[in-house]
Amino acid sequence: MYVIVILAMIAGFLALRLYSVLGKRTGHEQEPALRPAEDRAKVTVLQPGPMSQGGSDTVRLAEGLIAPGAETGVRTLISADRNFDVPQFVEGAKSAYKMVLEAFWRGDREELAWLCDADVLASFEEAIAAREAEGHVLDNRLVRIEKAQIVEATVRDRVAEIAMRFEADIAAVTRDRDGNVIAGSMTDAIDTKDIWTFTRDIRSADPNWKLSETDEA
């Protein structure tokens, strides 16, 4: 449950299923590209990198990427994992946000299994199955990520958890089996605010993180 991914790392009625699973969402701009398994294996997302000089320096250099209430937790994490790098993690988390959203929108269960832990994956799969049963297709696009910030960081029993707040613009359309639009609009992006939690066992040789929880901000 603690191993992971991610350095390359969900508008109308049916899109609201996604709200209930991941918090608010929809999506714009960017054709989802399905990568073969061998390409995904080369992607290293949310992978810690070498620090400059000490935990305190890292936290100062990452000003703006860490919410004031999360600074203590980040320092604790850096003390436990001296290779943890805040800016690199945040960039990886942004990649993960985009990848998970796009995989959910297109119903790519294999991609989601690679990015999420078992509980989050089960929720996504349930929403995808319900969508497919109704013959609905999400035509969503992530327009932009306006903000990505660490709002909480903890280390318990060598398991690190980082909660990220994402503020993004997403455009969405829901289509029926025949391609007719039944909800949403691609011309009006929706502001979304989410808290996603990523988890990693810092004792593991695998440097990657998995999405372990999603909530509305």
N, C-alpha and C positions, 0 to 999 in steps of 0.2 A: 504493500500500500504506500510505502514511502519512497519508492524509486520513481524516476521521472523523465520529463522531456522539456524540450522547448528552447532554443535560441534561433531558430529560424523564425514558437509556441507560438442571447445568442441574439403583427403590426396590424390591425384588424383582429378578427376573432381568433383565428388559428395561431397567429403570432403570439397571442396572449398565453398560449400554452407554454411558450418559451419564456414569457414573463414569470410564470409560476415555477419554472424549472431553474432559470438563471437570474431572475430579477427582470427588470425592464429591458427590452431589446427590440431590434428591427435591423436594418443595415444597408449601406450604399457603396458604390464605387469599388471595384476590384472583382475581376472574374475569378472565382475560386478555381484553383488549379489542383487537381488530384495528383499527388506525387506517388510514384511506385514505392513499394516497401523499402527497396534498397536505397532510394534517395532519402527517405525519412530517417533511415538509420544513420545517415551522415549528419543530420541536423542535431545540434547540441543547444537546447534552449534552457534559459535560466541557469546557465552553467557558471559557477563562481569563477572569478579570475583572480590573479595576484593582486594583493593590496599594495597601496603606495607605501605608507609608513605608519602602521599602528591603527587601531580601531578608531581612536578619537579623530584622527585626520580624515579617515574615510567618511565618518559621519558628517564632519564639517564640509568636506568637499561635496557631499551629496545634499547640501542644503536645498530645500525645495522638493526633494524626492521623498522626504520623510516628514510625516505629520509630527507636530511637537510632542504629542502624547506617545509616539512610537519610538522616540530616540533611545530611551533606556533599553527597550527590548532589542533594538538593533545593536546596541553596544554589547549586550549579553550574547547575541548571536555571533558577533564578530570575535568575541573572546572565546567562544566555543569552536568556531570555524574560522581560523585566521586567513583563509583564502577567500572568504565571502567578500564580494565587491558590490556595493549598493547600486551604482549607475548601471553596471552590466546586468544585475538582476532585474532592475526596472525595465530595461530595454527588452530583456528576454520575456518578461511578464507581458509586455505590450504585444510582442509577437505571439505569445500563447493566447492572449485574448482574441486576437484576430483569427488564429488558426482554429480555436475551439468554436467560435461563432460560425465560421464558414463551414466547418465540418457538420455542425448541428443543422444548419440551414439546408445543406444538401443531403442530409441523412447518412453521412459517412460514419457508420458504426466503428469500422476498423480504425479510422483516424482518431475518433474519440477515445477508443480503448487505449490508444498509445499516449493520449494526453491527460486522461482523467483517472481518478481512482474508482474503485468498484461502485461506491454509492452514487457518485455523480454520474457515472456511466449509466447506471440503471435508470436514473431519472431521465436522462437524455433519451435512452432507448424507448422508454415508455411513451414519451412525448412524440418521438418519431413514428412509432407504431400507430399511435392514435391519428396522427396526421396522414399517414399512408392509408389507413383504413377509410378515411373520408375522401381520399383522392386529392388531397390538397398539396400544393407545392409552394414553398417559400422562395420568393425571388428577392432576397434581402442583400443589402450592400452596406458595408462599414464605410462611412464617409471619412471620418477622422476620429482620432483619439485626442480629445482636448486636454485631458489631464490623467496622469498615472502617478499614484503616490502610495508609499507604504504607510498604512494607518495602524498596524499592529504587528509585533514580532515577538515570538516566544520560543523558548527551548525547554522541552520537558523530556526527561529520559533520553536525551540525545536526539530527539525528534524536533526539528525546526518547523515552525509554522509562520508564514508571512501573509498577512491580509493586505491586499492591494485595493485601493479605490480607483475605479475607472470612470471617467466622464467622457462620453463619446456621442457623436452624431451618427444615427443609423436611419437608413431609409428602407422601407419594406413594402412588399406586395405579396398577397396570398392569391394563388391561382387555383382553379379547379382542374379536373382531369383534362379538360379541353383547352386549357391555357387561358381561360377567361379570368379577368381580375375580379375577385370577390371581396377583397378588402385591401386597404392600404394605398399608398401612393409613393412613387419613386421620386417625386418632385419635392416632397416635404419631409425633410429629415427630422427624426425625433431625438430629443435629448435623453440620453440614458445615463443612469448613475448606478453603479454596481460595486459590491465588495466581493472579491474573489480571494479565496485562501489557497495558497500553495504549500505543499508539505514535502519534507525530505528528511531521511535518516542521515544525519551528518557523519555517522560511522561508516556509511556505505561508500564503496569505491566509485559508485555511480554518482556523478555530480548533478544529475538532473532532478527536477522538481515535478510533482503532479498536482493537478487541480483537485482539491479535496472538498471544496465547499463554494457555493455561490449564493449570494443574497442581494437584495435590493438595498441601495444606500439610502 
